[in-house]
Amino acid sequence: MNTIELMKEKLAALEPVVIRIVDESARHAGHEGAKAGGGHYLLTIVSHQFTCKSALARHRLVYDTLREMMHKNIHALGVKAYTPEEFDSIH
């Protein structure tokens, strides 16, 4: 299973309505963190579990869910976390 598939499997616990993961590792080739094998990813995730939570609380949920992958499979992770209503209003 590749890193993106594993991320999606773990993030399923947040019951995402939308989940998009972009591997940006190629843009960071030669970067010190990339040498250790961890990739750079951009995550967009939409979940009802983010309702009434601050951006910080949403990010904590995501990072806690992916904790065992951080600094191994994942060197850097950008997170955009929305409720379904927020996501619908911008798309």
N, C-alpha and C positions, 0 to 999 in steps of 0.2 A: 504494500500500500504506500503510495507516495505521500508527501507531507500535506498537500492540499486535501487529499481524501481523508487523511487522519484528522486534520483540523475539522473538517466538516462532520466527521463521525463524533468527535468530542463536543463540538458546538451544538449538536442535535439535542443535547440536554437543555439548551435554552429555547427549544421549540421555535426555531426561526421560521418566519414566513418567507423571508428572502435572505439568501446568503450568497455573497460573491467574494471570491478570494482571487486576488491578482498577485502573481509571483513577479516581484520587481527585482529579483536577485541579479539578473544580468546587468541592470543599471548600476549595480554596486560592485561589479567585478573589481578585484584589487583592493577593496575596502578591507580593513583589518579584520572585522567581524566575519566577512565572507570567507576568509582563509580557514576558519575553524569548521566550515561546512554549514553553518546556520544561514537560512535564507531570509530575505527581506520580503514581507508580504503586506498587502493592503486589503483589509477586511471591511466589507459593508455587510452589516447584519441588521435585520428587522425582526423584532420580537415583541409580543405583548408583555413579556417579563420586564421590559424596560419602562413600562408605564409608571409614572410617579417617581422615577429614579433620576437623579442628577446624572450628568455626563460622566462624572467621576465614578459614581456607583455602577453605571453601565459598563465602563471600561474595566472596573474591578471584577465584575461578573465574567467578562470575556477572558481576562488574564487568569483568573482563578480556574476557569474551565480548561485553559490551555497550559496551565502551570508546568506540567511535566515535559512539555515540548519546548518551553522557553529556554534559550541559551544552549539548546541542543539542535533541534530541527529549525527553530526560529531564532534568528538573531535580532530582527527588528520587525515590529508589527504596528502598522497604522490602523486605527479603528474608527469607523464611522458607525455608530449604533443609534438606531431610530426605533420609535414605536411605529406601528403600521400607519397611524394617522399622520405622523410627521413625514414619513416616507412618501405617502400619497400626495401630500401637499407640495412636495418639491419635485415630484416626477409626474 
